[in-house]
Every structure is written in structure tokens, then in C-alpha cells.
């Protein structure tokens, strides 16, 4: 398995398809994450706006993560307005490849980049009802620092932050 920065010459469709697979269980729970249904143009915009990585296995994209400072957001939630906070999103691993450390490796790449760029904290958000993800982020050292109701989703979100040492 190889983790590398996404390059604009890479195809967008494999990342979109991966995100749809990775978020399918959340969509089945009735949670309308953007990544569960976004088209290639939304994927392209997000990949180009942020620093993004892909995990590849046998030539196929099996994971992805994007990272940006909160100041890059057009309408940041109040809880994101923290000095030195960078956030990750569009984070997913193909269900067939989960539980193999790919997600942790992608997250480590994002953390390392954020730290090198001067970030003091790493943040993310997820649906309040995605209990398994809430538990995962807390286990990884993230704390809930707020809530938000984003207009592009159908759920309330917890906002998480984790100090970067």
C-alpha cells in the first residue's frame, strides 16, 4: 500500500467512487454526508482547494483524506474559528480495505503536514448520530469542542479538535 499526495493529473472519478463506497453505510443510516453523493466536479473542487492524499493498493485508490486551514472554509462553523486549527475531511477508506491501518496512515500524513505548516490543532466534524465515528475520534485523542448544523447535510455535527504537539 502506498500513500501519496493527490496530483491534479490523477483521475477524479476513482476518488469520487471510493468516497461513495466509504460513506455508503452512513448513507444507509440516513445521514447525508456530502461525500456519500457528491459528483466528480465537487470532488475536483475539494481536491484542488485542499492538500489531499490517496492510498493506493495494486493501482486502485483505496483511501483518501483532504486537509486545509479553517480559514480556507467559505462558511466555517464557530467552533472551527480557533487559531492554528487545520481540519481534515473527505476522509474515507474502501470498506474492503478497512481495518488494515490505511485510515491511520492517511490521518498521520495529514497530521504531519498540518504540524509542519504550523498548525497547533487538527480538527474534523462528523454526525452526532455516527456513534462509531464519535468513539473513534475520541479514542484518537480528539475532543468535542462544539456543534454545528451545516446546510449541506441533514444532521447536527460534532466539531472535534486535537492538539498537535
C-alpha positions as CSV (number, residue, x, y, z in Angstrom):
1,X,0.0,0.0,0.0
2,X,1.3,3.4,-0.9
3,X,0.2,6.8,0.4
4,X,1.0,9.8,-1.8
5,X,-0.2,13.3,-2.4
6,X,-3.1,13.5,-4.9
7,X,-1.9,15.2,-8.1
8,X,-4.2,17.2,-10.4
9,X,-3.2,14.9,-13.3
10,X,-4.7,12.0,-11.4
11,X,-8.3,11.0,-12.2
12,X,-11.1,12.4,-10.1
13,X,-13.6,9.6,-10.7
14,X,-11.7,6.9,-8.7
15,X,-11.7,9.2,-5.7
16,X,-15.4,10.0,-6.1
17,X,-16.3,6.3,-6.4
18,X,-14.2,5.5,-3.3
19,X,-15.9,8.1,-1.3
20,X,-19.3,6.8,-2.3
21,X,-18.3,3.3,-1.2
22,X,-16.7,4.5,2.0
23,X,-19.8,6.6,3.0
24,X,-22.4,4.1,1.9
25,X,-23.1,2.7,5.4
26,X,-23.5,6.2,6.7
27,X,-25.9,7.0,3.9
28,X,-27.8,3.8,4.7
29,X,-28.2,5.2,8.2
30,X,-30.0,8.2,6.7
31,X,-27.0,10.5,7.2
32,X,-26.5,12.7,4.1
33,X,-22.7,13.4,4.2
34,X,-21.7,15.3,1.1
35,X,-19.1,12.6,0.2
36,X,-21.9,10.0,0.0
37,X,-23.3,11.5,-3.1
38,X,-21.0,14.2,-4.5
39,X,-20.3,14.2,-8.2
40,X,-16.8,14.4,-9.8
41,X,-16.9,18.2,-10.1
42,X,-17.4,18.6,-6.3
43,X,-14.6,16.1,-5.7
44,X,-12.3,18.0,-8.1
45,X,-13.1,21.3,-6.4
46,X,-12.3,19.9,-3.0
47,X,-9.1,18.1,-4.1
48,X,-7.8,21.2,-5.8
49,X,-8.7,23.6,-2.9
50,X,-7.0,21.5,-0.2
51,X,-3.9,19.3,0.3
52,X,-5.1,15.8,-0.4
53,X,-3.6,12.3,-0.2
54,X,-4.7,9.0,-1.7
55,X,-3.8,5.5,-0.5
56,X,-3.3,3.0,-3.4
57,X,-3.2,-0.7,-3.4
58,X,-2.5,-2.7,-6.6
59,X,-3.1,0.5,-8.7
60,X,-6.5,1.2,-7.2
61,X,-7.5,4.1,-4.9
62,X,-8.5,2.6,-1.6
63,X,-8.4,5.6,0.7
64,X,-8.3,9.4,0.7
65,X,-8.1,12.4,3.0
66,X,-8.1,16.2,2.5
67,X,-6.7,18.9,4.7
68,X,-6.9,22.7,4.9
69,X,-6.7,25.5,7.5
70,X,-10.1,26.6,8.8
71,X,-9.6,30.0,7.1
72,X,-9.9,28.2,3.7
73,X,-13.6,27.4,4.5
74,X,-16.2,29.7,3.0
75,X,-18.6,29.4,6.0
76,X,-16.7,28.0,8.9
77,X,-18.6,26.8,12.0
78,X,-18.0,28.9,15.0
79,X,-16.1,26.1,16.8
80,X,-13.6,25.9,13.9
81,X,-12.6,29.6,14.4
82,X,-9.6,28.6,16.5
83,X,-6.1,30.0,16.0
84,X,-3.8,27.4,14.4
85,X,-6.6,24.9,13.6
86,X,-6.4,22.8,10.4
87,X,-9.1,20.3,9.6
88,X,-9.4,17.1,7.6
89,X,-12.4,16.0,5.6
90,X,-13.3,13.7,2.7
91,X,-11.7,11.0,4.8
92,X,-12.6,7.5,3.8
93,X,-11.3,4.0,3.2
94,X,-12.9,1.5,0.9
95,X,-14.9,-0.9,3.1
96,X,-13.0,-3.9,1.6
97,X,-9.7,-2.4,2.8
98,X,-10.7,-1.1,6.3
99,X,-9.1,-2.3,9.5
100,X,-5.7,-2.6,7.9
101,X,-4.2,0.7,9.2
102,X,-4.9,2.7,6.0
103,X,-7.0,5.3,7.7
104,X,-4.5,5.8,10.5
105,X,-1.7,6.2,7.9
106,X,-3.7,8.8,6.0
107,X,-4.5,10.6,9.2
108,X,-0.8,10.5,10.2
109,X,0.1,12.1,6.8
110,X,-2.4,14.9,7.3
111,X,-1.2,15.5,10.9
112,X,2.4,15.6,9.8
113,X,1.6,18.1,7.1
114,X,-0.5,20.3,9.4
115,X,2.2,20.3,12.1
116,X,4.9,21.2,9.5
117,X,2.7,24.0,8.3
118,X,2.5,25.5,11.8
119,X,-0.9,24.1,12.9
120,X,-1.5,23.8,16.6
121,X,-4.6,21.7,16.4
122,X,-6.2,19.2,14.0
123,X,-10.0,19.2,13.7
124,X,-12.8,17.5,11.9
125,X,-16.6,17.0,12.2
126,X,-19.0,14.2,12.0
127,X,-22.7,13.5,12.5
128,X,-23.8,13.3,16.1
129,X,-25.6,10.1,15.2
130,X,-22.5,8.4,13.8
131,X,-21.7,7.0,17.2
132,X,-18.9,4.7,15.9
133,X,-17.1,7.7,14.4
134,X,-17.5,9.8,17.5
135,X,-16.0,6.9,19.5
136,X,-13.1,6.5,17.0
137,X,-12.2,10.2,17.1
138,X,-12.3,10.4,20.8
139,X,-10.1,7.3,21.0
140,X,-7.6,9.0,18.7
141,X,-7.3,12.0,21.0
142,X,-9.9,14.3,19.6
143,X,-12.3,16.2,21.9
144,X,-15.7,17.7,21.1
145,X,-15.3,21.5,21.0
146,X,-18.7,22.4,19.6
147,X,-21.6,21.5,17.4
148,X,-22.9,22.8,14.1
149,X,-25.8,22.4,11.7
150,X,-24.3,22.6,8.2
151,X,-26.8,23.5,5.5
152,X,-25.5,20.8,3.1
153,X,-26.2,17.9,5.4
154,X,-29.3,16.6,7.2
155,X,-27.8,16.2,10.7
156,X,-26.2,18.0,13.5
157,X,-22.4,17.6,13.7
158,X,-19.9,17.5,16.5
159,X,-16.8,19.5,15.9
160,X,-13.6,17.9,17.1
161,X,-10.1,19.2,17.8
162,X,-6.9,17.6,18.9
163,X,-3.7,19.4,20.0
164,X,-0.7,18.8,17.8
165,X,2.5,18.5,19.9
